[in-house]
Amino acid sequence: MNLRQRRVAASPVSPEPQEMARNAAEPLSTKRDPWAQRNSASTEAFGAAVVNFVIVTPMVLWGVVLLAGTATYAGPGAAKNAHLPLAWYDAFFVRFGPLFFMLPLALRAFSDKQNVAAETSLPTPARAFVVYTIVGLVRLAVYLLGLALGSRAMSDHLFLGATVVASAQGEAIACAATALRLMATAKAGGGGVSRARLSLAMLAATAGMILATAMLALQCGDAYATAAYFHPPRETVVAWATGFALCQSIALVGSVVPASRSLGAAAVALA
């Protein structure tokens, strides 16, 4: 066999084009930081935990308060000698309870009006207003139906309280999400917005969050006294179940869940 008849050995096969493309497309930060994926998963888990916490905790608190009041029920007679520190709030609540949500909602709308954040708060103030109005109309319809039938199957006082808790929860979360987004904007340099305007928007959102949280806490305290002294356990339980089914569920879908997701995203972005 002469040299011309010898076959040239095949050259080594080059890497697959797909593998080369995958390596080229791999983010440089991931190559440099082997913990990047783990950190990303931890951040997402943190955001999910925030969402679940703000959705579940107020509802559980409301149920625990009513259960505690039912367990210690003493009747109207015992209320004459009982210390009721929230009597002032109760008098205000009876007259203006259905309108309580408008205060924190107005503060959030004012904050959004400044247009200092990259996106408006969720749910938008207009959508939240519609949701809370529907909740109020449902509560009013049930109240009028009970009057027409002469029914005392449940406590209307606690049923109204359920609507206040629902709207307060939604606005506390939405205002908190707005405040966190504004903090992120300030941290990034303000995005060309004046410092005074940014501070005013943050102040309004924070005030709305504090006001809504205070409303929720006061309503829970008032509900405990109502369940403990003024309505038998059956009326309290029926009011709790009816309030959740007809009012809190509407606010949950229309306001609380969107606001909670917005808060979780804002918390992750700021972390």
N, C-alpha and C positions, 0 to 999 in steps of 0.2 A: 504494500500500500504506500503510494507516494504521498507527499505533503498536500498535493492538490485534492486528494481523495479524503483527507481528514476533515471531519466535521468540526466546526467551531462550537465550543460549549455554549449553551444558552446562557444569556446574561441573567442575573438575578431579577426576579419579578418585583416591580415597584409596588409600593403600598396601594391598597384599593383607593380609588378616587373618593369613595364615600367616607373612608376613614380620615383621609386628608381633609376633606371638607368639614367633617365633624370637629377635628382638632383645630382647624382654622376658626370655626365658628364659636368655639368654647370661650366664654368670657375670660379676659385676662385676669380679672379679680379673683375668679374661681381657681385659676392655676396658681396664683400667688398665695391664696388663702384656703387651705384645705378644710377649714371649718366654716366656710361661707354657707354651704347648704344647711349645715346644722344650725347656724345662727339664724338663717332665714326661716327655718321650721320653728324655731323657738319664738321668733317674733310673731309669726302667724298664730301660734298657739296662745301667745299673750293677748293678741287682738281678739281671738275667739273667746278667751276667758273673760275679757272685759264685757263683751257683748252678752254672754250668758249671765254674768253677775248682775248687770244693770236691768236685765229683763226679769230675772227670777226673784231677786232679793226683795224689791218692794211688794210684790204680790204675796210672797211668803210672809213678809212682815204683817201685811194687812190681815191675812188669814190667822196668823198666830195671835194677833191682838184681839180679834173677834172671839177666837177660841178661849183665850184667857179671860175675857169679860164674861163669856158664857159659863165658864167653870166657876167663877166667883159670883154668880148672880145672887143678889140679895133683895131685889125688889124695890119699888118706888118708895116704900116706907123708910128704908134704910138711907135713901138719898138725902133725907131731911137733915140727918146728922153727919153726912159724909162731907169730906173736904173735896170740892170740885174746882181745881185751879184753872180749868179751861172753860169755865162758865161764860166768860167774856167772849171767847172764840166761838162757842156754840151759838150765842145770840147773833153774832155776826154771820156765822155760817148758815143759819136758818134763813136769813134774809137775802144774802148775796152769794151763797154757795155756788149756784149754777154759773156765775160770772167770774169766779176766781181765776179760771184759766187765762182770762184775757190779759192779766197783768204781766206774767212772764212771757206770754206770747207777744205782747206789744214790745217788750224789751228786746226780744230776739228779732222781731221784724225791723226794729230800729237799727240793730247791729248789722243785719243783712243789707239795710238800705245804704250803709256806708260803702258797700261794694269794695271792701278791702281784702276779702278772701278770694281765693282762686275759684271757689264754687259756693253756691248758696247752701244754707243749712237744709238738712233733710229730717223730716218732711218740710217742705216749704211752709212758711207761715200761713199762706192761703189754704194749702191743703190741710194743715193742722186745724185751722179754724173750721173748715167744713166737717172734719172728723169729730171734733168736740161738739159742734152744733148738732150733729146726728145723735151723738151720745146723749146730749141734753134733751133732745126731742123724744128719744126712746124712754128716758126716765120720766118725762112729763106725761107721756101716753100711758105708761104703766101706773103712775100715780093717779091720773084721772079715771082710769079703768077701775082701780081699787076703790076710789070714792064712789063711783057709780054702783058698784056691786056691794058696797058696804063691807068690804073685806078687811080683816086685820090679820091676814096670813103672814105678813112680814113687816119689818120696821122700815118705813119710808125714809126715816132719818139715816139709817145705815145704807139704804139703797142709794140715796143722794150722795152719801159719803163715798161710795164706790166710784161714782162718776168723778168726784173731786180727786180721788187718789189716782185714777187712770190718767186724767189730764195733767196732774202735777208730775207724775212719773214721766210722761212723754216730754213735757217741757224742760224738766230738770236735765234729762239726758240730752235733748237737742241743744239746749243752751250750753251744756258742758262741751259738746262736740264743737260748737261754734267757737267757744273760748279757746279750745286746744288748737283749732286751725289758725286762729288769729295769733296764738303764741308761735306757731310754726312760721307764720308770715313774718312776725317780728324777728324771729331767730335768723331768718334768711335775709334780713336787711330791710324788710318793709315793703319790698316790691314797688318802690317808687311812691308809696303812700306816705303822707305826712305823719309824723309821730303823734301829733295831737289827735288826728282822725283815727288812727289805729288804736290809741289808748282809749278814746271814747267808745269805740266799738267793743273793745275788750271789757270795759267797765259795764256796758249794758248787758253783754252776754253773761258775765259773771254774776251781776245782780239778778238776772233772770233765773240762773241756776240756783242761787241761794234762796230766792223767794219761793221757787217751786219746791225745793227740798224742804223748806220750813213749812209750807202748806201741807206737804205729805206727812211730815212728823206731827203737826198739830192735829191733822185729821185722824191719824191713828190714835193719838191720846184721847181725843174727844169720843171716838168710836168705842174705846175701852169703857169709858164711863157710861156710855149709852147702853152697851151690852150688859154691863154689870148691875145697872140699877133700873133701867127704864123699859126694857123689853125682855120678855121671857126667852129662854134659849131657842125655842122653835122659831120664833120670829127673827131672831138674829141669824140663824143658820139659813133660813129661806132667803133673807135679804142678801146674805153673802153669796149664795149660789146663783140667785137671780141677777145680782149685780155683775157677777163675773160672766155669766152666760150672755146677758143682753147689752152690757155697757163696756166692761173692761175688755171683752174680746174684740169689740169694734176698735177701741183705742189701741189695743195690742197690734192688730194688723195694720191699721192706718197710720199710727204715729210711733208707738213704742219700738217696734222692730226696726223700721227704717232709721229712726234716731239712734238706736243702739248700734246698728251697723256703721253709721256715720261716725259715732264715737270711737268704735273699735279701730276704724281706719285712721282716724285722727291720732289716736294714741300710738298706733304703730308708726305712723309717719314722724311723730315727734320723738319716739324712742331712739 
